[in-house]
Amino acid sequence: MFHRLLIANRGEVAVRIARACRELSIAPIGVCSEADRGASWLTAMDEVVCLGPGPAKSSYLDPERVVQAAVQARASALHPGWGFLAENARFAALCEQHGVTFVGPTPRAMTLMGLKTPAKRAMRAAGLSVIPGSDGPLADVEAAVACAREIGYPVIVKADAGGGGRGMRKCTDEAELRAAWDAASREAQGAFGNGDVYLERYLERGRHIEVQVLCDQHGRALHLYERECSIQRRHQKLIEESPSPVLSQAEREQLGTRAAAAAASIGYRGAGTMEFFRAPDGALHFMEMNTRLQVEHPVTELVTGVDLAAWQIRIAARERLELAQREIRLTGHAIEARLNAEDPAQGFRPTPGRVTAFEIPTDRGPGRVRVDTHVRAGDTIPPLYDSLVAKVIAWGQTREQAIETLARTLQATRIEGIATTIPLHLAVLASTEFRAGRYDTGSIPGWSE
């Protein structure tokens, strides 16, 4: 096992990984930008290395600076968290070149699954269904128009190297496609350094369901069932739950088995997530794979009892998975709400600033509550980075109990100095559609902008 591990991230995820390190008797080494100097979350680290100026491109997104920090701190392993460099194959290779174990998949697997086109080809070869679309990035708008005529409108333009909704444009006819093409490519180039875009048939009123997989370096691949992530705004997830209220037990077992087998077919190692779109007719289509730990991983941890962050580190240390698939069982129901420093009443305008009060109770029952956060009263939410303030995850014996627990907790939460997305979450939790499990990616139940 490693003795010192560098956490190449900030905020809530850095604190989460530090907790896993301590459970494994590993010293967590943190990094920060100059904008994060003095932040309270850095107290979770044994040591901290300053990477450079506040802008992420000069600090958290600079591969050479981060690897140099790991070598300087005598860290034998590095955990990228999520975001920033977490899915950068070049960064993973750079770590290995300098004798630092990258906690995650191999650079080869990251390269294969990091671009949507080769990922879909690999998953199609592994037996998974994919959404109809172009067979790779398209050369120009004329090629896109020809493809759209073949698969039918509406279509969606997507960045081949993308995620998080960037480089995406929905088009209902040829005029919209022609108007959106260049803008989508420019946005993809700016966000990912890769302007390649491709086309898919836009499937409406469906569900976003993802499967958590865990693979070791000795050929064992497991699934930890699914998470429902259909409550979204502009392709950004807001609320996640497990198990999905729309899948039968037979469907989830079959989907999980197929996802684990697909991950094994590419020699995957570590934690990863297979994302699927469930069409209104019940068909499940592979969309993409996230080759990292997900923001919403606590949902899975609460219903399975498996510490995903700790297992990531243990697998990187070449340990064998001690679990058997039959031993992984779903117990109860969990729902997570992401609290962001945004004002939903003002078009989700970011609200960075000083947090003057921060209280999230964990005793409002009838179920249990887990709070993952890096924030304390007196902290400042900087405008330079992600606006996540906390994740509140409720567990109950039933879905109804989990909903009630989360609603009571958010109602009693006191965060002052900044606006947050709590009003949105409460509206969703109170809605008839959400409580009945009748929702999809097309709208936010209980909320209209």
C-alpha positions, 0 to 999 in steps of 0.5 A: 500500500502507498504511504503518501498520496497526492490529491490533484484536486480541490474542495469537496472531492479533495476532502473526500479522497483525504478521508479515504486515505486516512482510512487506509493509513495513507498520508494525504498530500494536498495541492492548492492554487494561490486563490485557495491559500488559507481555505479551510478544506486544506486542513484535511491534508497532512501537507499542501503544495501550492501549484501557482496562480488562481486560474485553473489553467495555471494551477489545477489544469497544468499537468507538469506542475501537478506531477512536479508537486507529487514528486516534490512531496515524495508521493508514490501515488496520485488521485485526480478526483473528478474534473480538472485532469481526471480524464486526461490520458496524457496526464495519467501517462506523465504520472507513470513516467515519473514513477507516480501511480495514477489512481485510475484506469490506464492511459490506453483505456482513458484514450479509448473511452475519452472520445465518444466515437471510439468508445461507442465502437468499443461498446458496440463490439462488446454487445451494447446498443448505442444511439443512432448517429454518425460513425465518428466526427463529421468533416463539415456541416454538409456531412452533418446535414446528410447524416441528419437526413439519414437518421431523422430529426431532431438531432443533437450535435455533440463534442467528441471529447466533451461532457457536461453539456459543452459543445452540445446543440439540439437541432429540430431541422436543417436550418437549426443544424446549419446555424448551430454547427460552427458554434458547437465546434468552437465551444468544444475547441475552447472547452476541451482543446478538440473541436471535433463534433459528431451527430446523434439522433435526439431521443426525447422524454427518456431517462438517464441511467448510469451503472457503477463498475469496479474492476481490478488489475487481475481480471475481475469486473463487478457492477454496483447497480445503477443510479438514476440521473434524469433530473438535469438542467442543461445536461448538468445533473441536479438530483441522483438516486439509487435504485432507479424507480423505473427499472425492474430487478431483472432489468437492473441485474441484466444491465449491470452484468452487461456493463461490467462485461463491457468494462472487462472487455477493454481491460478497464481498471478502477472505478468507472461509470457506464452511462445509458439513455433509456428510451420511452420504449424501454430500450437502453442505449450506451452514451459514454463512459466516465473513467473516474469517480463520479460526483454522485458516488455516495448514492451507490456507497449508501445502498451497497456499503462499498467504499468506492474511493478506498477501493480505487486506491486499493486497486491502484495498489494492485490489490484484488477485489475481495468482493463477489458479485453475489455479495453486492446487494442493494439495501434501501434507497438513497437520493443526493441533492447537489447544493451549488452556489447559484441562484435558481430564481435568477436564472442560476446566476453564480453567487460566489462570496463569503459564507456567513452561516453554514448548518446542515442537520443530520438528525431530521429522519426518518432515515439517515443523512450523509453530508459531503462538503468542504465548506465551513461558516466564514469560508469564501466560495471563489468565482474561479472554480466549480460552484459546488458547496455540498452534497446532501445524501439521504438514505431510507428503507424505502424511496418515500422515506429517503425523499422525506428525509432529504426534504426535512434536512434541506428545509432545516438547512441554514446557509447564509451569505450566498444563494444556493439551489436548495429552493429548486431541490425542495420544489422537485422533492415536493412534486407529484411527478418526482414522488411517483417516479414519473419524470425524465430528462425533458423537464425538471418536475416542480420547477419552471424557469 
